[in-house]
């Protein structure tokens, strides 16, 4: 029998607040440090550096802003300074993760670069090292690689790094979804020359918005601080010698981040428990949870996802804007399960639609080893409600509802 909808909506992943955040916001208010300087920014940057193990962090308005600054730096490092109106990547291709949110890729275009999408691999749902190697064979002049850690699961860091080093390419790491995840004992956000994390409202910790640029390079960090405050020169008047941006983090937002950081490990533990309850509760169905390399990596379990076995998929049709399915005994599909979850007043969502399938990027090059794994995972996978305030009793009802979809 179908369950009654939950009286209170169960979100995919909503902010979990604790109280310290309000104290730091109030401190900013009472001391009148409401702009883009103040103690909260300083302490949030120091706190992230200490947690992640990097030398420099620059608080910015969004993870996308951090990625933009990282990609602009990478372009200028490889191709030299740019003139106003001409992006740092003008005329150049950049290898990018294919199955990701488009914020990973858009900053390449902000800087007039041309993304080349690298297919996904099944082991981690991240950039395929095999496809990346093939991409360098096809485009040997590419010198920048941008990769993400999907849903908090680390990519095959060493394999990607070895390929990039052999081809003389630098790495920009998108760790927006993976703060607190580790690969061989090291935190994500430290593997690229330039790296980005996010504090968007649905992330493992939040500032309601905001992000940070992370690096070991002090000169790069100083440049990002300048660029993000409209590139004002050191002069007694407002003087500008290069293009700037209004990207600096607010001291108020930083207060939220500062309070949230104290609870990062707690949030990761809660997310892990949710993942494991789904894994155990769905173990008798023809589905698998989003995978990770248990020998080398520890995810932050930001979102719990599942993929349906190919032979257990019912007929599913998707256009650019609509989805439908035909129910079949013993089978199901993401569309059916997402509709059943929504009927409970709970929120799931499809897997990120790969970039090479997006209308905006459909004309860009896409490199695959032949599997087109990202398209397959998108077709068969979905993100489950992963809010760390969800009780085990609520999660049991969601699990039971998923079982009913296969009846």
Secondary structure, 3 states (H helix, E strand, C coil): CCCCCCCCCECCCCCCCCCHHHHHHHHHHHHCCCCCCCHHHHHHHHHHHHHHCCCEEEEECEHHHHHHHHHHHHHHHHHCCCCCCCCCCCCCEEEEECCCCCHHHHHHHHCCCEEEEECECCCCCCECHHHHHHHHHHCCCCCEEEEECHHHCCCCHHHHHHHHHHCCCEEEEECCCCCCCEECCEECCCCCCEEEEECECCCCCCCECEEEEEECCHHHHHHHHHHCECCECCCCCCCECCCCCECECCHHHHHHHHHHHCCHHHHHHHHHHHHHHHHHHCCCCCEEECCCCCCCEECCCCCCEEEECHHHECEEEECCCCEEEECCCCCECHHHHHHHHHHCCECCEECCCCHHHCHHHCCCCEECCCCCHHHHHHHHEEECCCCCCCCHHHHHHHHHHHHHHCC
